[in-house]
Amino acid sequence: MSQRHGTTGATPWSALRPSARRATLSEFRRRCARLPPPGHIRLFEVDQPRMAALLIPVAEVAGDAALVVTKRSSTMRLHRNDWVFPGGRVEDGESSADAARREAAEELGLELPGVELLGQLNTRGPILTGYLLDVFVADVTAAGPLRPDAREVAEVAVLPLSVLTADASYEEWTTMPDHDPGPGLIGRSVAAPVHPLRAFAVRPGEWLWGLQADVVVELLGHVLAGTDDGSGDGPPPA
């Protein structure tokens, strides 16, 4: 991916003190219990979209809640070498929630019974590849150690909320990065995004961006809402 020249945009946590840009795992779980019912963010029009599911795994690092992201293998058909959350196609007879848990367990080598769903975010799509994407959040601390499947996952990063929300960790771009998304299924290409692309730094020069970053912004907007009022907790935004 080429070097981007981004700007820091306004976020749900921009006005928060650094101490309020974090949460213990128990606080994170409690706030996810108050997530609003998921809506639907439409991106493209597709006659017969296929269902897929994405899961945001939540772990614990030194007492703080952290999100687990994976770097796609260079041999993958779609989004090779991109930083993403686990996910994949919903199989026949499978619910999207079960698909999200299964994909995370397979990609990260987790014990499936320990992948505990905490809530659901907005559905997105159809996306450029023709999939309608349901997005879930899960606590994976009881699912055993991370043992990523080398066929799909090149690397894993565990990013505490305090790292993701640091001012230097977030950018907004106005151009698409150089990358290979793989074959698009709906016969359209996007020369430039309709709105700035959001991006979170995973490490210098490597980013979690686009739709993957959008779901992080949505999630953090809920779990960090009201945390700077002195109580350490607060209601999610309306």
N, C-alpha and C positions, 0 to 999 in steps of 0.2 A: 504494500500500500504506500502510495506516495505521501510525502509530508504535506499536511494541510496548513492553511493559514486561517485559523478560526478565531472567533470572538467569544467572550464569555457572555451568555445571555441570562435574562432573569429566570429564576427557577423558584419552585415552591419553598426552597430552603435558603434563598439568597440573603434574607434578612435575619436568619438565625445565627446565634452565637455558635462557635465551634462545639461547645459542650452540648448544644441541643441538636447537633447534626449526627447523633449516634443513638443507639438504643441497645439495651440488653436483649437477649433472645426472648426472655419472658415478656418484656415490654412490646417487642415486635409482634409476638404471637397475640397478645391482647389487642393490639391495634388492628391486626389483620382480621380479627373476629368482627370488627365493625366496618369492614369494607362494604361499600354500597353494591347493590345488584349490578352485574356487568351490563354495559351498553354495547353498542356496535359501531365501530369506526370504519366506514366504507372507504375503500381505496380505489378499486377498479370494478368494472362491471363484467361479470363472467356468467355465461348461460348456465353452466353446470359446475360450480366450484366444488372442489374436493376438500374434505375436512382434515385439518391437522391440529396438533396441540403442542404447546410450548410450556415448559415448567421452569420457574425461577427457584432454584434450590437455595435454601437458607441454612447456613451453618453458624458456628460460634467460634470466634477468634478472641482469646484473652477476655472473655466475658461479653464481647460485643457481637451483635448480629452482623453477618457478612453474607454476600451473595456469591454463589459459585458460577463461574463462567468457563466455557470450554473453547479451545481453538480447534477449528475443524481441520481434519487431515488434508494434506495436499492432494490426496487421491480421491476425495469425495466428488460426486457429480455436481452438487450444488454448494455454493458459498465456500469453496475450498480456501483454507488458510484464514477464514474470518473468525473473530471472537463472537460467540453466540451462546445462548442458553440451550440446554437439551430440548429436543423436540422432534416431531416427525408425524407421519401420516396416521390417521385414525383407521384402524383395521375394521373390516366388516363385523358387526355385532359388538363392537367395543365402544364404550363411551369416551368422549374426549378427555374426561378426567382420568380414566384408567389408562388411556394412551399416553398422557403426559407423564404419569407416574412410571409406566413401563419404559418409556424412552429414556427418562432420567436414570432409572435403575440400570438399563442396558449400557448406556453411554458412560456412566460413572462407576459401574461395577458395584452398585449399592444393593442392599437387601431390600426387596420391594416392600415387605410389610412395614419397614421403618420409614418409608417415604410418606410423611403425614401432610395431607393437604390442609392449608390454612385459609385459602380463599381463592377467588377468581377475579381477574381484571377484565377490562373491556376486550371483546372479540374484535379482531382486526382483519380486514380484507373484504373480498379476495385480494391477495397480494400479487405481485408480478408473475409468480409461478403458478397462479391459478388456485391457490389454497385459501380457505377460510380458516383463520387461526384463533383457536381458543387459548387463553393465557391463564395459567394457574401459578400459585405460590405454595411452596411446601417446605416444611422443616425436615431436614435430612440428617439431623444429629443422631438419630437412633438407627440409622440405616447402615452402620458400619463404616470402615475407612474408605476413602476414595480410591478406586482401582480402575481408572479409565480404560476403555476399550481402544487399543491402539489403531484399530481399523477405522475408527471414526474420529477419535480425539487425539490431537497431537500434544496438547498441553492443557493444564487446568490452572486457573487462578482463583483465589478466594479473597474477595475484596470487602473489607469492613465498610459499613455505611459512612463512617467518618472519613475514609479515604475517597469514596465515591463522591461525597459532597464537598470535598475541599475545593476551593475556588479554582485552583490550577488544574483540577481533574476534569472539568467540564468545559466543552466548547460547542459552538454552533457554526456549521459550515453552510456555504451557499453554493457549493459545487460538489458533485459526486466524486468520491475517491476512486483511484484506479484499483479495480478489483475484478474478479471473474465470478459473477453470480451463478453461472451455469445457464442452461437453456431456459428461456422464458416460455410459458405455455399459453399466453393469451395474445400473442402477436403484437405486443406493444413494447416500446422501449422508452425510457425516461431520460431525456437529455439533461434536465436539471430538476431538482426537487421543487415542489410547489411552495414549500416553506423551508426554513433553514433545517438542515439535518443536525440532530443532536448527537453528541459523542462523549463518551467517558474514557479517560485514559486507563488502559490496563497496565501498560508500562511505556517508557519513552518510545514514541513513534508507532505504537499499536493501540487500537481503539475498539471499543464496543460502540457501535454507531447505528444510525438509522432506526428501523423498527425495534431492534434490540434495546437501544437506548431509550426509545419512546416508552417502553413498558417499565423501564427503571424509573423514569421521571414520574410516570403515573403512580407507581408503587410508593416512591418516596414522598410524593405529594400527600398521600394518605397517612403513612406511618410516622411522618415527622410533623404533621399538622398540629399546631397548638402546643408544641413542646418547649417554646421559649417564654411561657407565661409564668414560670416559676414552679409549676406543678410537675414538670417532667412528663406530662401526659396531656392529652386533649382530644377533642372530637375530630373526626376526619372532616375534610371540607365538604360543603354541600355539593 
